[in-house]
């Protein structure tokens, strides 16, 4: 696929929760990384509002294990309380993603240089990302490295099909769709031999509108500046996948 990248992300702990139902102090991780969490990791590697990252697939490399921890949390009215968080432990994922231009951003049309964005994204993976990487929650520090999606032996490579029921997929913000709404998407994930192929957000069978929102406007020369770096990128990276 064109403009596709692959990387591995790993860490000691992960906490993937549904933001719609995460209203109490007790938190329990989903068994699978969500589309939105992986998109957030990819955006931490490299983000520009000109592009939208789409997560194509994730490969679960290690067995799914949980570990509970006692956490001292703050009460809304003051004081402390004791809560239990259930994390995934010792995780590693291989991720395949690609970017497309955000056509809902005509104000950023001058920045639609796919060679520039692809090469910068590849270099950012080699350097471990531009921003801190974490797996679902800030306390779950993680690391990214370049990899081939099919390299290495995964724990679920010969496990066949596994269904996980209805789960949270992602949040679509107004600058990524035609309506001025923030929408939560849900889907039915299926893992086949350790690999989960994600559907696109617009293909999710269920959704819920959370609130109305207005996207930020970008004006060249006022709150951003277009820089032409194509001459520096001719030999900076390899061929893009088609």
C-alpha positions as CSV (number, residue, x, y, z in Angstrom):
1,X,0.0,0.0,0.0
2,X,1.2,3.5,-0.8
3,X,2.7,5.6,2.0
4,X,2.7,2.6,4.4
5,X,4.9,2.2,7.4
6,X,5.6,-0.7,9.8
7,X,7.0,-0.6,13.3
8,X,7.0,-2.5,16.5
9,X,6.0,-1.0,19.8
10,X,6.7,-2.7,23.2
11,X,6.6,-2.0,26.9
12,X,6.2,-3.5,30.4
13,X,2.5,-2.4,30.7
14,X,-0.4,-1.3,28.7
15,X,-3.9,0.0,29.6
16,X,-6.4,0.2,26.8
17,X,-9.8,1.4,28.1
18,X,-13.0,2.6,26.6
19,X,-13.3,6.3,27.2
20,X,-17.1,6.2,27.1
21,X,-17.3,3.8,30.1
22,X,-14.2,5.0,32.0
23,X,-16.1,7.0,34.6
24,X,-14.9,5.4,37.8
25,X,-11.6,5.1,39.6
26,X,-11.2,1.4,38.8
27,X,-9.7,0.7,35.4
28,X,-9.4,-2.6,33.6
29,X,-7.6,-2.9,30.2
30,X,-9.2,-4.4,27.1
31,X,-7.4,-7.5,25.9
32,X,-6.5,-5.9,22.6
33,X,-4.9,-2.6,21.6
34,X,-7.6,-0.3,20.2
35,X,-7.4,1.4,16.8
36,X,-7.3,4.8,18.5
37,X,-4.5,3.8,20.8
38,X,-2.4,2.7,17.9
39,X,-3.3,5.8,15.9
40,X,-2.2,7.9,18.9
41,X,1.2,6.0,19.0
42,X,1.6,6.6,15.3
43,X,0.8,10.3,15.7
44,X,3.4,10.4,18.5
45,X,5.9,9.1,16.0
46,X,5.0,11.8,13.4
47,X,1.9,14.1,13.2
48,X,0.8,16.8,10.9
49,X,-2.8,18.0,10.5
50,X,-2.3,17.7,6.7
51,X,-2.4,13.9,6.9
52,X,-4.6,11.3,8.6
53,X,-3.1,8.1,9.8
54,X,-5.0,4.9,9.2
55,X,-4.1,1.7,11.1
56,X,-4.2,-1.3,8.7
57,X,-3.2,-4.2,10.9
58,X,-1.6,-5.1,14.3
59,X,0.1,-8.4,15.1
60,X,0.1,-9.6,18.7
61,X,3.6,-10.9,19.4
62,X,3.4,-12.0,23.1
63,X,0.7,-13.8,25.1
64,X,-2.1,-11.7,26.6
65,X,-1.4,-11.4,30.3
66,X,-2.9,-9.1,33.0
67,X,-1.5,-7.7,36.2
68,X,-3.4,-5.8,38.9
69,X,-1.9,-2.9,40.8
70,X,-3.1,-0.9,43.8
71,X,-3.1,2.8,42.9
72,X,-3.8,5.8,45.2
73,X,-6.1,8.1,43.4
74,X,-7.6,11.5,44.3
75,X,-11.2,11.8,45.3
76,X,-13.3,14.5,43.5
77,X,-14.1,16.2,46.8
78,X,-10.5,16.0,48.1
79,X,-8.5,13.3,49.8
80,X,-7.2,10.0,48.6
81,X,-8.7,6.7,47.7
82,X,-7.3,3.2,46.9
83,X,-8.2,1.8,43.5
84,X,-7.1,-1.2,41.5
85,X,-5.9,-0.9,37.9
86,X,-5.7,-4.1,35.8
87,X,-2.9,-3.7,33.1
88,X,-1.7,-5.9,30.3
89,X,1.8,-6.9,31.1
90,X,4.9,-7.5,28.9
91,X,3.4,-6.5,25.5
92,X,4.8,-6.2,22.0
93,X,2.9,-5.3,18.8
94,X,3.8,-5.1,15.2
95,X,1.8,-2.3,13.5
96,X,1.1,-1.5,9.9
97,X,-0.3,1.9,9.1
98,X,-0.5,4.3,6.2
99,X,-1.4,8.0,5.8
100,X,-3.8,9.8,3.4
101,X,-4.2,13.5,2.9
102,X,-6.9,15.2,5.0
103,X,-9.3,16.4,2.3
104,X,-11.3,18.2,5.0
105,X,-8.4,20.6,5.3
106,X,-8.3,22.7,2.1
107,X,-6.4,25.3,4.1
108,X,-3.5,22.9,4.2
109,X,-3.5,21.9,0.5
110,X,-0.1,23.5,0.0
111,X,1.4,21.0,2.4
112,X,0.3,17.9,0.5
113,X,3.8,16.6,-0.3
114,X,3.6,12.9,0.2
115,X,7.3,12.3,-0.3
116,X,8.1,14.8,2.4
117,X,5.7,13.3,5.0
118,X,6.7,9.7,4.2
119,X,10.4,10.3,4.5
120,X,10.0,12.2,7.8
121,X,7.8,9.5,9.2
122,X,10.3,6.8,8.3
123,X,13.1,8.7,10.0
124,X,11.0,9.4,13.1
125,X,10.5,5.6,13.5
126,X,14.2,5.1,13.4
127,X,14.7,7.6,16.1
128,X,12.0,6.3,18.4
129,X,9.3,8.9,17.6
130,X,9.0,12.6,18.0
131,X,7.0,12.6,21.3
132,X,6.8,10.2,24.2
133,X,5.3,6.9,23.4
134,X,2.9,5.2,25.8
135,X,0.5,2.3,25.5
136,X,-3.0,3.6,26.3
137,X,-2.1,5.5,29.5
138,X,0.6,7.9,30.4
139,X,2.1,5.7,33.0
140,X,2.6,2.9,30.4
141,X,5.9,4.0,28.8
142,X,6.7,2.3,25.5
143,X,9.3,2.2,22.8
144,X,9.1,2.0,19.0
145,X,11.6,0.5,16.5
146,X,11.5,-0.2,12.8
147,X,10.6,-3.8,11.8
148,X,9.0,-6.0,9.2
149,X,5.4,-6.8,10.0
150,X,5.9,-10.6,9.5
151,X,9.3,-10.9,11.1
152,X,9.8,-13.0,14.3
153,X,7.6,-15.6,15.9
154,X,4.4,-14.6,17.5
155,X,2.6,-16.4,20.3
156,X,-0.7,-16.6,18.4
157,X,0.7,-17.4,14.9
158,X,-1.1,-20.8,14.8
159,X,-4.1,-20.1,17.0
160,X,-6.7,-19.7,14.2
161,X,-9.6,-17.3,14.6
162,X,-10.6,-15.6,17.9
163,X,-13.6,-13.2,18.3
164,X,-13.7,-10.5,20.9
165,X,-17.2,-9.1,20.7
166,X,-18.2,-5.5,20.5
167,X,-15.4,-3.1,21.4
168,X,-14.4,0.5,21.2
169,X,-12.6,1.3,17.9
170,X,-11.8,5.0,17.7
171,X,-12.9,8.7,18.0
172,X,-13.4,10.7,14.8
173,X,-12.9,14.4,15.3
174,X,-14.6,17.1,13.2
175,X,-11.5,18.0,11.1
176,X,-11.4,14.3,9.9
177,X,-15.0,14.2,8.7
178,X,-17.5,16.5,7.0
179,X,-19.7,17.1,10.0
180,X,-18.8,19.2,13.0
181,X,-19.1,16.4,15.5
182,X,-17.0,14.2,17.7
183,X,-18.0,10.6,17.1
184,X,-17.1,7.4,18.9
185,X,-16.9,4.3,16.7
186,X,-17.4,0.6,17.7
187,X,-16.7,-2.6,15.9
188,X,-16.3,-6.4,16.3
189,X,-12.6,-7.3,16.2
190,X,-11.4,-10.7,15.0
191,X,-7.9,-12.0,15.4
192,X,-6.7,-14.5,12.9
193,X,-3.4,-16.2,13.7
194,X,-2.3,-13.3,15.8
195,X,-3.2,-10.6,13.3
196,X,-6.1,-8.1,13.6
197,X,-7.1,-6.3,10.4
198,X,-8.8,-3.0,11.3
199,X,-11.7,-1.6,9.4
200,X,-11.7,2.2,8.6
201,X,-13.6,4.4,11.0
202,X,-16.3,5.1,8.5
203,X,-16.9,1.3,8.1
204,X,-17.6,0.7,11.8
205,X,-21.1,-0.8,12.3
206,X,-21.9,1.2,15.4
207,X,-21.2,4.8,16.4
208,X,-22.2,7.4,18.9
209,X,-22.1,11.2,18.6
210,X,-20.5,12.7,21.7
211,X,-20.6,16.4,21.1
212,X,-20.5,19.2,18.6
213,X,-17.0,20.6,17.8
214,X,-15.5,23.1,15.4
215,X,-12.2,22.3,13.7
216,X,-9.3,24.7,14.1
217,X,-8.5,26.9,11.1
218,X,-4.9,27.2,9.7
219,X,-3.8,30.3,7.8
220,X,-0.5,30.3,6.1
221,X,1.8,32.9,7.5
222,X,-0.3,33.5,10.6
223,X,-0.4,30.3,12.6
224,X,1.7,28.0,10.4
225,X,4.3,28.2,7.6
226,X,4.7,26.0,4.5
227,X,8.4,24.9,4.0
228,X,9.4,23.2,0.8
229,X,12.0,20.5,1.7
230,X,11.6,18.3,-1.4
231,X,15.1,19.0,-2.6
232,X,16.5,17.6,0.6
233,X,14.3,14.4,0.5
234,X,15.2,13.0,-2.9
235,X,17.7,10.6,-1.5
236,X,16.5,10.6,2.1
237,X,14.4,7.4,2.0
238,X,13.6,4.3,0.0
239,X,10.7,3.6,-2.3
240,X,7.2,3.9,-1.0
241,X,4.9,0.9,-1.2
242,X,2.3,1.1,-4.0
